[in-house]
Amino acid sequence: MEQIKGEIIRVSGPLVVAKGMNGAKMYDVVHVSAMELVGEIIELRGDRASIQVYEDTAGIGPGEPVTSTNQPLNVELGPGLIESIFDGIQRPLDKVMEKTGNLITRGVHVNALDRSKKWDFKASAKPGDKVAGGAILGSVKETTLVEHHIMVPPDIEGVIAEIKSGSFTIEETIARIKDKDGQSIEVSMLQKWPVRKGRPYQKRLAPDSLLSTGQRVIDTFFPVAKGGTASIPGPFGSGKTVVQHQLAKWADAEIIVYIGCGERGNEMTDVLLEFPELKDPKSGEPLMKRTVLVANTSNMPVAAREASIYTGITIAEYFRDMGLNVAVMADSTSRWAEALREISGRLEEMPGEEGYPAYLPTKAADFYERAGRVVCLGSDNREGTLTIIGAVSPPGGDLSDPVVQATLKVVKVYWGLDSKLAYRRHFPAINWLISYSLYLESLRDYFNKITGVDWLSLRNKAMAILEKEAELEEIVRLVGRDTLSPRDQLLLESAKSIREDFLHQIAFDPVDTYASFKKQQKLLTLILNIYEWNLDALERGAEPEKLMALSIRDEIAKAKYTPENQLEKIDALSLKAREEVDKL
């Protein structure tokens, strides 16, 4: 294809307008100026192309060349993704640092995946096998935690003419496939895929199993299903990033893709320093051995934020296609929306609410709809899930912000962070009165199966206590607690126990940072049982003051610090509590 060459006529921050671009297509990648800065065409008018540049455009002026690559923005997919740290356009930051030093210079071109490293490929398919897109040819042991399946690219179909095991680079041929026209197609371990196009699958399934996170307020009260979508809106200082970190550390997913989109440099530094030190709870191996990081800090060019979201989700889809459970943490989609707003303003488009472009809800939906539980391509009908958890940072914590509202239209779980709870040092600061999960009914059978009880009714009981507490709070403020009936006073005591002993969780405590579902069940059942036993004792004529002053309450407050291998201690507490109540 003939190379399209144009000329810059206008530069407006990250937006460059070039003429002479006849034949160019939307979302083609171009090289801008002699420095070959990477950009993407986002608007075409006649022979003029508007280009968002993913690097700093300082010093560039009219008359400089623009060259199209005739290719959309692609990501490289293959062995070497895990443990990598990429920028928004999939440049590996460690390789960039080797080339340029601590500060990224402009016009740096580095392959996303190492071309020289040899990988031990073990073939599982045989010559003569009929294969189509998504079929597994073999695997590479990428890390101690990840078996990386090498798949036939989605657009290839035919019969394997040749396949061999051995040590190969990602570009070397591992198999030859003869298509229906008799053409021989060479297949390597490297695939490329356009970031704005979702990867194909056979069919979508309803999410019906829990993405366990070890966070009590999430798993018990507002669970997210594997293949689901969730949003964490909240004001500055309410703990969004810590919740995201907790989910990345503890979520029950085989692969974690963490996208730091426009985040503060020091927060991304925390992630980059912390993750290599963390241990995977199931294997004891470093967590990085199943993690991909996309780091795009707030001082990086604004246009690259837009790309970083799509880069991360495409990498996640690739691992989903292997039949794995993948979780994507996007922190924060507000910064991505701000990038859209800035570029839209420079394009002189008609602004929508608060200056955001009118297509913001569509873009948000496009992104979140790439989540799901699917039957992957291939004849083995393997299932993969992709869960998206996006943080939103509305100015001043305003939940009517267009980005929050556009997100809530498409996600099914809402974890609303509350600055008042954060100021009270209650973390995670998820407000149980405004949050919701639309997966409760679809997860009912799953919960009942793993707990052996009607878990949803237990959860609803606890929620009813917390909601009743909120109603009584106003009365308590006006006339005092002593004016309430003994039953209401016991309810307030139980609500306090649910809040402080169950919902409050310390991310930095080595024991409390993670609670298995079994532990969560035992803790909540203990608190609710004590409430029921107290009500029964009250009916029998027990004194309310004595019921509220039970000595066991101090031990219950410490129960959440019980190690996972000593859960029988919570059962013993339950027996002790019953005995103590029965004596009154």
C-alpha positions, 0 to 999 in steps of 0.5 A: 500500500502506498504510504500517505504523506501529509503536512502539518498546518495547525498545532493545538496542544496534543491536537495536530491538523495535517493536510494532504491526507487523502486515503487515510482512515479513521484511527490510523496511526501516524508519525508526526514531524521528523521526530516521528511522534506517535499519533492517531487520526480522530477526525477526517474532513476532505484531505485534512486529518485531525490527529491526537498525538500521544507525546509532547508536541512542543516545538512542532510547527506547520510545514512538518511532515506527517506519515501514515502507517496505514495501520490502526493502533495495535497491541502486541500479544504473546509471551512476555506480557506478564510482569511487564510495565507499559505506558499508555501505548504499550511501550515497556517502561523498563526498556524505554529507561534503558534507552533514554534514562529516567525521563522519557524523551520524545519519538522513542520507538521500542517493541512492546515485547522482547524479540530476542528472548527464547521461550520453551514452547510445548505443542499440544496440537498435531499435524493434520489437526483441523484448527480455526481461530482461538484453537490452542496450539500449545503453551509456554510456561511464562511465569510460575503462576501463568501457563500462557496458551498459544492460540491460532489468530482469530482470522485463520482457519485450516489444517496444521501442516507442521508444528514443533516444540522447542525454544523459540523467540516470539517471531519465529515460526512454530506452526504452518497452517494450510488454509482452504485455498491451499495457501501455507500460513506461518504462525508465530507466538506473536499476535497483534490486535487493534485496541479499539476492536473487541476480540471475538468469542463464540457466545456470551453467558450470564455471570453466575459466580462470585469474584471473591475479593476478601473485602467483607463489605464487597463480598457479602453486601455488594458482590461483583460476579466474574465477568461483571462490571463495577464502579467506585466513585468517590471524592478525593481522600476517600480511599478509591486507590487503596480499594483498587489496590486491595482488589488487585491484590486479593481478587479471585482472578488468574490475571490482573491488569492494572491501568493507572490512567492519569493517576498521580505519579506518587500513587503509581510509584506506590503500585510499582514498588508495592506489587513486586513485594506482594505475595499471591495468597494462594501460591505464595509467589510474588503477585507480579507473576500474574499481573500486567501494569499499564502506567500512565501518570498525570504528567504524561501527554493527555491523549495517551490516557485515552489509549491506555484504557484500550491498551489494558482492556485488549491485553485482558481480552487476550488472556480471557480468550485462553479460558482464564478469569481476568480482572481489570482495575481502571484507576481512574476513568475520570482522567480518561473522560477529561482527556476526551473533553480536552481533545473534544474542545480542541476539535471545537466540537459542540460541548455536552454537560460540563464540557464533556463531549456528547459521546461520553456515555457511548464511549463509557458503554463501549469500554464496560461492555467488553467485560463478560463471561464468554465461551471462547473461540476454539472447539474445546468450549472453554470459558473465560471471564473478564471483570472490569472495576473502574474508579471514578473521581468526580470533582468534590465527590459530586455523584451527579457528575456526567462521568459518574452518571454515564458509568452508572448507566452501564455498570451493575455494581456501585460502591459509593465511597463516602468522605464522611466515613473516611473522615471517621477513619472507617475504611473501606469507606463504602456507604452501605446506604447508597451502594448496590449490586444487581448481581445478588439474585443471579449469585443466590444459588452460588452463595447457597451452594458454598455456604449451605444456608440461605445467604441472601436472607442473612445479608438482607437481615444485616442490611435491614438492621443498618437501614433501621439504624439510619432511621433511628439516628435522627431521633437519637440526635434530637432526644437521646438514646435513652428515649428509645425502646429496649428493642431499638437500643439492642438494634443500635448495638447490633448495627454498631457491631456490624459496622465496626466489627464486620464492615470496617477492615484494615488494609494494612493489617496482615490478618484483616487485609483479607477475609475468606468467604467462610470467615465472613460467613462465620463473623456475620452469623455470630453478630446476627445470632447474638442480636437474635439471642438478645431479643429472645432474652429480652422477651424472657425478661432480661435487663437491657443494660446487662444485655448491652454490657455483655463481656463477650462483646470485646472478644467479638470486636477482635474476632476479625483478627482471627487467622484463617487457619484458626476459624474454630475460635469464632465457633467457640465465641458463638458458644460462649456468647450463647451461654452468657446470654442464657445466664441473664 
